[in-house]
Amino acid sequence: QVHLVESGGGLVQAGGSLRLSCAAPRTIFSVFVGFTMEWYRQAPGKERELVARTSTDGSTNYADSVKGRFTISRDNSNKRVHLRMNSLRPEDTAVYYCSGERGGKRSWGQGTQVTVSS
């Protein structure tokens, strides 16, 4: 498992941008590179959903609802994962969670609130 800390959430108007960051300060580099890193989100009254994934080989996947607007990237040397969110919409409002998975074990960050006003 890995200890994860998110940052970068906030309030933004529709059409704006935010960059979320997820750090793994207590994990050594050689362990971090073996994790599949993901961003999830959960809106009030809805189930948690996968937003974006970056695998150990650097490949990425996105939910259809964010394709073309969100970009996930990983910085292994600094043990960080970022989520760049452009063209934000009110329906993107949610708590965003960073998650790391390795060997069937998953860890979660505490979450960061993103609110998009119309």
Secondary structure as UniProt FT lines:
FT   STRAND          5..7
FT   STRAND          10..13
FT   TURN            14..15
FT   STRAND          18..23
FT   TURN            25..26
FT   HELIX           29..32
FT   TURN            33..34
FT   STRAND          36..42
FT   TURN            44..45
FT   STRAND          49..54
FT   TURN            56..57
FT   STRAND          60..62
FT   TURN            64..69
FT   STRAND          70..75
FT   HELIX           76..78
FT   STRAND          80..85
FT   HELIX           90..92
FT   STRAND          94..102
FT   TURN            103..104
FT   STRAND          105..108
FT   STRAND          112..117
//
